[in-house]
Amino acid sequence: MATLTIRMSDGEAEVAKRFAAFEGKTFSEFARESIMERIEDFLDVQELERAIAEDDGVRYTLDEVKGELGL
């Protein structure tokens, strides 16, 4: 397992530790989840930008979608 060092001011570290504890997590769990969420958000934005670039402008009503699904 890899170890990371995070440089924070004492104040930042205290806020992060308190927030992690408030959520019932260790600081390591909180930091790990936060890093992964940031990466997922970045990838989501990339996918959204790709979808916007490829958008052909065609829109469907809810009734049309339900009809295609046989609902």
URMO-V383075 format. One record per residue. N is the residue number from 1. RES is the residue in three letters. SS is DSSP state (H for helix, E for strand, C for the rest). D_LAST is the distance of its C-alpha to the last C-alpha in Angstrom with 2 decimals. Layout:
N,RES,SS,D_LAST
N,RES,SS,D_LAST
This chain:
1,MET,C,49.35
2,ALA,C,50.13
3,THR,C,51.64
4,LEU,C,51.05
5,THR,C,53.36
6,ILE,C,51.98
7,ARG,C,54.51
8,MET,C,53.99
9,SER,C,56.36
10,ASP,H,57.31
11,GLY,H,55.35
12,GLU,H,52.16
13,ALA,H,52.56
14,GLU,H,53.08
15,VAL,H,49.95
16,ALA,H,47.85
17,LYS,H,49.39
18,ARG,H,48.85
19,PHE,H,45.20
20,ALA,H,44.65
21,ALA,H,46.42
22,PHE,H,44.40
23,GLU,C,41.23
24,GLY,C,43.01
25,LYS,C,43.44
26,THR,C,46.48
27,PHE,H,47.33
28,SER,H,46.60
29,GLU,H,43.08
30,PHE,H,42.48
31,ALA,H,43.96
32,ARG,H,42.08
33,GLU,H,38.68
34,SER,H,39.59
35,ILE,H,40.61
36,MET,H,37.45
37,GLU,H,35.27
38,ARG,H,37.32
39,ILE,H,36.80
40,GLU,H,33.00
41,ASP,H,32.97
42,PHE,H,35.07
43,LEU,H,32.79
44,ASP,H,29.70
45,VAL,H,31.62
46,GLN,H,32.62
47,GLU,H,29.05
48,LEU,H,28.05
49,GLU,H,31.08
50,ARG,H,30.20
51,ALA,H,26.66
52,ILE,H,28.23
53,ALA,H,30.81
54,GLU,H,28.30
55,ASP,C,25.93
56,ASP,C,25.62
57,GLY,C,24.53
58,VAL,C,21.25
59,ARG,C,18.64
60,TYR,C,15.02
61,THR,C,13.49
62,LEU,H,10.64
63,ASP,H,8.97
64,GLU,H,9.94
65,VAL,H,8.62
66,LYS,H,4.99
67,GLY,H,5.90
68,GLU,H,7.72
69,LEU,H,5.53
70,GLY,C,3.79
71,LEU,C,0.00
